[in-house]
Amino acid sequence: MNLLLSLCIFFFAVIIHEYAHGWVAWKMGDSTARFMGRLTLNPLAHIDPLGTILLPLILIITHSPVLFGWAKPVPVDFFNLNNPKRDMIWVGLAGPMANIIFAIALSLLLKIPFLMASHLAVSVITVSIMANLVLAVFNILPIPPLDGSRIMMGILPYNLGAEYAKIEPYGFIIIFGLLWIGFINTIIWPVVIFLSHVLGIHV
């Protein structure tokens, strides 16, 4: 039950993350996600068998200190944006910021006395907060195709951004390699713990 609950919480956090990308892109001129039926909170529209189910399940079973994964990316055509280079930054930030905002909202629930009296409620809310924080921090890493790389490409001059984008086909190899040697864990987890303490969560 704990395993199933953790996966459900993580999946919901991923859906919020992807929805935010599509919503901000839509507001900035690109309706691709909306026309493809991806601007929705319906879980069935976002499930990726590997990134949404299998990988998080493996990480939970192996007691990994970092839980991450992905849903099917919400399609964004950056050329449709009002200002592609500038708006790419906002679209990239949207997912992590949505998770941070959701984590803050959840932390406020822990101020409600009758919820604090329930061990199950506190546990579920705490796990939800941590899942959202991990997603936000992990995705802000500047490794293609993570959100941080979109932000970086929006900041870099065009020529450097084009060169930087060339490493995207190898992005997941780089991510798994860094995860394997523990490098990503040493970056993500301290930041997540710091943010959780800011929100009054101590794990």
C-alpha positions in Angstrom: 0.0 0.0 0.0 2.8 2.4 0.8 4.5 1.6 -2.5 1.3 2.1 -4.4 0.6 5.4 -2.6 4.1 6.7 -3.3 3.7 6.0 -7.0 0.3 7.6 -7.2 1.6 10.8 -5.4 4.7 10.9 -7.6 2.6 10.5 -10.7 0.2 13.3 -9.7 3.2 15.6 -9.2 4.5 14.7 -12.7 1.1 15.5 -14.2 1.0 18.9 -12.5 4.6 19.5 -13.8 3.7 18.7 -17.4 0.4 20.5 -17.4 2.2 23.7 -16.3 4.5 23.5 -19.3 1.6 23.2 -21.7 -0.5 25.9 -20.0 2.3 28.5 -20.0 3.1 27.6 -23.6 -0.5 28.1 -24.5 -0.6 31.5 -22.8 2.5 32.5 -24.7 1.2 31.7 -28.1 1.6 27.9 -28.7 -1.6 25.9 -28.7 0.0 22.5 -29.7 -0.6 20.8 -26.3 -4.2 22.0 -26.2 -5.0 20.9 -29.8 -3.4 17.4 -29.0 -5.5 17.0 -25.9 -2.6 17.2 -23.6 -3.6 20.3 -21.7 -5.4 18.2 -19.2 -5.0 16.7 -15.7 -6.4 13.3 -16.9 -3.6 10.8 -16.0 -4.2 8.6 -19.0 -3.0 11.4 -21.3 0.4 11.6 -19.6 1.4 8.0 -18.8 4.8 6.9 -20.0 5.3 3.2 -19.2 9.0 3.6 -18.5 9.3 7.0 -16.9 6.0 7.1 -15.1 5.7 3.5 -13.8 8.8 1.3 -14.2 11.6 3.7 -13.3 10.0 5.2 -10.1 9.0 1.6 -9.1 12.6 0.4 -9.4 13.9 3.4 -7.4 11.3 2.9 -4.6 12.1 -0.8 -4.4 15.8 -0.2 -4.3 15.4 2.5 -1.6 17.0 5.2 -3.8 17.4 8.5 -1.9 16.0 10.3 -5.0 12.8 9.4 -6.7 12.3 10.7 -10.2 10.8 9.9 -13.5 8.8 11.5 -16.3 5.5 11.5 -18.1 5.1 11.9 -21.8 6.4 15.4 -22.4 3.8 17.9 -23.3 4.4 19.0 -26.9 5.6 22.5 -27.3 6.5 24.2 -30.6 8.8 26.9 -29.5 8.5 28.6 -32.9 4.8 29.3 -32.2 5.7 31.3 -29.0 5.4 35.0 -29.1 9.1 35.5 -28.3 10.6 32.0 -28.7 14.0 32.6 -27.1 12.5 34.5 -24.1 9.4 32.4 -23.7 11.4 29.2 -23.8 12.8 30.2 -20.4 9.3 30.7 -18.9 8.0 27.4 -20.4 11.0 25.6 -18.9 10.5 27.2 -15.5 6.8 26.5 -15.5 7.1 22.8 -14.5 9.5 23.2 -11.6 7.7 26.3 -10.3 4.3 24.4 -10.4 5.8 21.7 -8.2 7.3 24.3 -5.8 4.0 26.1 -5.5 2.1 22.8 -5.0 4.6 21.9 -2.3 4.1 25.2 -0.5 0.3 24.7 -0.7 0.6 21.2 0.8 2.9 22.5 3.6 0.1 24.9 4.6 -2.2 21.9 5.1 0.1 20.8 7.9 -0.9 23.8 9.9 -4.5 22.5 10.2 -4.9 20.9 13.6 -7.2 18.0 12.7 -4.8 16.9 9.9 -1.8 17.1 12.2 -3.6 14.7 14.5 -3.7 12.1 11.8 -0.4 10.2 11.3 -1.6 9.0 7.9 -2.5 12.5 6.7 0.8 13.9 7.8 2.7 11.0 6.1 0.8 11.4 2.8 1.2 15.2 2.8 4.9 14.9 3.7 5.6 12.4 0.9 3.7 14.6 -1.5 5.8 17.6 -0.6 9.0 15.7 -1.0 7.9 14.3 -4.4 7.2 17.7 -5.7 10.5 19.2 -4.4 12.5 16.3 -5.9 10.8 16.8 -9.3 11.4 20.6 -9.2 15.1 20.3 -8.2 15.9 17.4 -10.6 14.3 19.0 -13.6 16.1 22.3 -13.1 19.4 20.6 -13.8 20.8 22.0 -17.1 21.1 18.6 -18.8 19.0 18.2 -22.0 16.2 17.3 -22.2 15.5 18.5 -18.6 13.8 21.8 -18.0 17.0 23.4 -16.9 18.4 22.9 -20.4 15.5 24.9 -21.9 16.2 27.7 -19.6 19.9 27.6 -20.4 19.2 27.6 -24.2 17.0 30.6 -23.7 19.8 32.4 -21.9 22.7 31.5 -24.1 23.4 33.4 -27.4 22.0 31.6 -30.4 25.3 30.1 -31.6 26.2 28.7 -28.1 22.6 27.5 -27.6 22.7 25.6 -30.9 25.9 23.9 -29.9 24.5 23.1 -26.4 21.4 21.5 -27.9 23.5 19.0 -29.8 24.1 17.0 -26.6 20.3 16.3 -26.1 20.4 12.9 -27.9 22.9 11.8 -25.1 21.1 13.5 -22.3 19.5 10.4 -20.7 22.9 8.6 -20.9 24.5 11.5 -19.1 21.7 11.6 -16.5 21.9 7.8 -15.8 25.7 7.9 -15.7 25.7 10.7 -13.2 23.0 9.0 -11.1 25.0 5.7 -11.2 28.1 7.3 -9.7 26.0 9.2 -7.2 26.8 12.7 -8.5 23.2 13.7 -9.1 22.1 12.5 -5.7 24.7 14.6 -4.0 23.4 17.7 -5.8 19.7 17.1 -5.6 19.2 15.7 -2.1 20.8 18.5 -0.1 18.8 21.1 -2.0 15.6 19.2 -1.4 16.3 18.8 2.3 17.0 22.6 2.5 13.8 23.5 0.8 11.8 21.0 2.9 13.2 22.7 6.1 12.2 26.1 4.7 8.7 24.7 4.4 8.9 23.3 8.0 9.3 19.7 6.9 11.9 17.6 8.7 12.7 14.2 7.3 
